[in-house]
């Protein structure tokens, strides 16, 4: 991942951001397979918050995942595309 991805302009084309988020979470779903179904609602909330670039809501969902479903939190943080999006939201202060 290059600097352009992390330090992109906040006015970045929304469809480009939406594509990245949708692709990252789709990839996570494929990786988790049946385990994803167990946490689908939690992941859906996180994905929607990321799509809106709602940093506080993302943080709330991550904290919940860490507390209530540590394996999911670990998978989210290990997934390169998802963790990159989370870092981007955190760094840019969205």
Long-range contacts (C-beta under 8 A, 24 or more apart in sequence): 1-80, 1-84, 5-84, 5-88, 6-84, 6-87, 6-88, 6-91, 7-91, 7-92, 8-88, 8-92, 10-92, 10-94, 17-51, 17-53, 18-51, 20-81, 20-85, 21-47, 21-50, 21-51, 21-85, 22-47, 22-51, 23-81, 24-79, 24-81, 24-82, 24-84, 24-85, 25-50, 25-82, 27-79, 27-81, 27-82, 28-75, 28-76, 28-79, 28-81, 28-82, 31-75, 31-79, 32-75, 35-71, 39-65, 39-69, 39-72, 42-68, 42-69, 42-72, 43-72, 46-76, 50-85, 50-86, 50-89, 53-89, 53-94, 54-94, 55-89, 55-90, 55-93, 55-94, 58-86, 58-89, 62-86
